[in-house]
Amino acid sequence: MFIKHSNRAKVVLVVAALAAVAACSKKEAGTGDTGLAVTADTGATSMSDTAAAVTPAPALTDPNIVYILDNENKLDSTGGAIAATKGTSSEIRDFAKRMMRDHHQIRQQGQDLAKKLGVTPTAPANDGSQAEYDRTLSLLNGAAKGRDFDKAYIDNEVAYHKALLETATAAMNAAQNAELKNFIQKAAPTVQAHLDMAESIQGKLQ
């Protein structure tokens, strides 16, 4: 999924909550391949000494986390499907196929866990996932072909996976269910591996 780097805090789902670790997010949203990723701009606007305190954003629930992670995985998996055919270099196409496979797998595992725990994915307040999903697909489908596409895709993947790691950390801290926490913790190394690969490819396209 293509992410505007000026909006790095938004990655794919706008979750205006969890001012704790640069983002917000809870359970895997990982459907559609290894997704987990959602950071939100959550600044606690400071006011003058006499100003009233700002109402803090509500903490995300386990249903919120499951929803976010599922959507994150779905988005990166779908983006990988586009890049797997539109990418120019074999390295880009192979990476995109891995994103499809891994994120789909993580998403399925997250959905299975949600069913086991009886957790129904629920969108957090101010959710903008559909708009972000539509924007990302529009960018991917509209991006120029050739080397320009390859670079745009991999730049986005680097930014996305960095944000996803932040989201995973925030989600793990916010999750109430121990199994959900464990699931996120186990998925994190895969996301880190994706980031390492994306950065390696990115370095070759500079």
C-alpha positions, -999 to 999 in steps of 0.1 A, spaced: 0 0 0 13 34 -8 17 57 21 23 94 18 55 99 37 43 132 49 15 113 66 37 86 80 16 85 111 -14 72 92 -3 42 74 -34 26 65 -60 29 90 -66 62 108 -69 52 144 -69 84 164 -61 68 197 -33 53 218 -11 83 223 13 59 238 37 45 213 33 68 183 2 51 173 -27 31 181 -37 -3 171 -46 -35 186 -50 -69 174 -36 -80 141 -57 -64 114 -35 -87 95 -58 -100 69 -46 -101 35 -11 -110 44 12 -97 70 -4 -66 79 -4 -49 112 1 -15 109 -16 16 117 -4 46 133 -24 76 142 -15 112 148 -23 117 184 -9 149 198 -20 160 231 -24 196 223 -10 217 250 -27 249 259 -20 278 282 -20 274 320 -56 285 322 -68 263 294 -91 233 300 -75 199 298 -79 180 265 -101 149 267 -78 119 261 -85 96 232 -103 64 243 -81 34 247 -85 7 220 -103 -25 229 -93 -60 218 -121 -59 192 -106 -27 179 -71 -42 177 -84 -73 158 -102 -50 134 -71 -28 128 -46 -56 123 -70 -75 100 -74 -45 78 -36 -38 78 -29 -73 66 -56 -72 40 -43 -40 26 -6 -51 23 -17 -84 8 -38 -66 -18 -10 -42 -26 13 -71 -30 -10 -88 -55 -8 -56 -77 29 -53 -74 34 -90 -81 22 -84 -117 30 -47 -122 65 -48 -107 94 -46 -132 122 -64 -115 120 -100 -104 131 -89 -69 101 -66 -66 77 -92 -79 91 -119 -55 89 -95 -26 53 -86 -35 44 -123 -37 59 -129 -2 38 -100 11 7 -116 -4 15 -150 12 28 -138 46 1 -112 53 -26 -135 41 -13 -162 65 -11 -138 94 -45 -125 87 -60 -159 86 -43 -168 119 -57 -136 134 -92 -144 122 -90 -179 136 -78 -165 170 -106 -140 170 -132 -168 165 -116 -188 192 -117 -159 217 -152 -149 206 -140 -114 196 -159 -96 170 -137 -71 150 -150 -36 157 -139 -4 140 -124 22 164 -138 57 167 -130 79 137 -120 49 116 -109 58 81 -98 24 69 -120 22 38 -109 56 26 -73 47 32 -78 13 14 -93 31 -16 -66 57 -17 -38 31 -16 -53 10 -44 -57 41 -64 -21 50 -59 -9 15 -68 -30 12 -99 -22 47 -110 15 47 -104 38 48 -134 52 15 -146 88 4 -148 114 15 -123 92 44 -111 66 19 -99 92 -4 -83 107 25 -64 73 39 -53 61 5 -42 92 -4 -22 95 31 -6 59 26 5 66 -8 19 95 4 40 74 32 55 45 9 60 64 -18 78 81 7 101 47 20 110 34 -15 114 60 -23 139 50 7 160 14 -3 157 22 -39 168 40 -25 199 12 -2 208 -14 -30 201 5 -55 223 6 -30 251 -31 -22 248 -44 -58 243 -62 -72 273 -62 -109 262 -30 -128 268 -34 -149 237 -39 -118 216 -7 -103 230 12 -135 223 -1 -135 187 11 -100 180 45 -107 196 50 -138 174 40 -118 143 65 -90 150 96 -108 138 80 -115 104 72 -78 100 108 -69 110 120 -94 83 98 -78 57 112 -44 67 148 -56 64 141 -70 30 123 -39 18 152 -17 29 177 -39 12 157 -37 -21 152 1 -16 190 6 -13 195 -9 -47 169 14 -63 184 47 -51 
